[in-house]
C-alpha cells in the first residue's frame, strides 16, 4: 500500500504521535549542536520536516528559524503555534533564498524517504541550503525500534473530539503504520479518514556513504535519548555532520 501524506493525522498529532516533551528534546539537540558549532542570536536554523512546529516553538525564542514540511495540514497547525516562517516544501527539492548555520531534520523524517536515491536527493538539497562549515543534525529510528512496533500492533483512543485507531506492522526493513481518525460532523455522525505511512530502515553506515557523496563530513552518531554512543538497545540515533563543500 502506498504511503499517504500527513493529513487527518495532523488533527491529533500533538496529542498522540507528537506527544513529546519538545522543550527537553530541543535542549538536548542544542547541547549536541553546541559541541560542534558556536551559536548565538544571529544563528539561522532551518527545521526540515518541522511538523506542527514542536521544536521551532522553543528554538525561535533564541534563534532565527524557518520550518518546512511536505504536509500542508501539518504546516497549517504549525502556523497556529509558532511565529517563524513555515511553509510546505519537499525536502528533496529545497532551494531557499537564504542559507543556514544549522539544519535540523528530526523525528523519523529521513526514515520516511523510500529509497537511498531519495535520501541522496534530500542530502544534496540540504547541502545547497547549509552554509560552509554549517551543521546538519538528523535522526533515524533503528531496526530494533521498528521491530518493536509489532508489540503495539493495534492502539486506540480519544483526544479532544476525535477518536483514532493506530495499527502497526513491521516486515523486512519497513515499518508500516495505518492511522484511522474519526472526526465528529455537525449532524452527529463521524467522518472516517484513513492514512497509511511507511518508514524505511537505513543503517548508520548506509548514511555515512551517502553523506560523503553529498559533500558532508560525518562528525558523530549518538543515542538520541542518552547522547552517548549508540548500542544494541538504542531506539533512535542522532547523526551530526558538517558541510565541507558546496555542491
Residue, then its C-alpha position, 0 to 999 in steps of 0.5 A: x500500500x502506498x504511503x499517504x501524506x500527513x493529513x487527518x493525522x495532523x488533527x491529533x498529532x500533538x496529542x498522540x504521535x507528537x506527544x513529546x516533551x519538545x522543550x527537553x528534546x530541543x535542549x538536548x539537540x542544542x547541547x549536541x549542536x553546541x559541541x560542534x558549532x558556536x551559536x548565538x542570536x544571529x544563528x539561522x536554523x532551518x527545521x526540515x520536516x518541522x511538523x506542527x512546529x514542536x521544536x521551532x516553538x522553543x528554538x525561535x525564542x533564541x534563534x532565527x528559524x524557518x520550518x518546512x514540511x511536505x504536509x500542508x495540514x501539518x504546516x497549517x497547525x504549525x502556523x497556529x503555534x509558532x511565529x517563524x516562517x513555515x511553509x510546505x516544501x519537499x525536502x528533496x527539492x529545497x532551494x531557499x533564498x537564504x542559507x543556514x548555520x544549522x539544519x535540523x531534520x528530526x523525528x523519523x523524517x529521513x526514515x520516511x524517504x523510500x529509497x537511498x536515491x531519495x535520501x541522496x536527493x534530500x542530502x544534496x538539497x540540504x547541502x545547497x541550503x547549509x552554509x560552509x562549515x554549517x551543521x546538519x543534525x538528523x535522526x533515524x529510528x533503528x531496526x530494533x525500534x521498528x521491530x518493536x512496533x509489532x508489540x503495539x500492533x493495534x492502539x486506540x483512543x480519544x483526544x479532544x473530539x476525535x477518536x483514532x485507531x493506530x495499527x502497526x506492522x513491521x516486515x523486512x526493513x519497513x515499518x508500516x503504520x495505518x492511522x484511522x481518525x474519526x472526526x465528529x460532523x455537525x449532524x452527529x455522525x463521524x467522518x472516517x479518514x484513513x492514512x497509511x505511512x511507511x518508514x524505511x530502515x537505513x543503517x548508520x553506515x548506509x548514511x555515512x556513504x551517502x553523506x560523503x557523496x553529498x559533500x558532508x563530513x560525518x562528525x558523530x552518531x549518538x543515542x538520541x535519548x542518552x547522547x552517548x554512543x549508540x548500542x544494541x538497545x538504542x531506539x533512535x540515533x542522532x547523526x551530526x555532520x558538517x558541510x565541507x563543500x558546496x555542491 
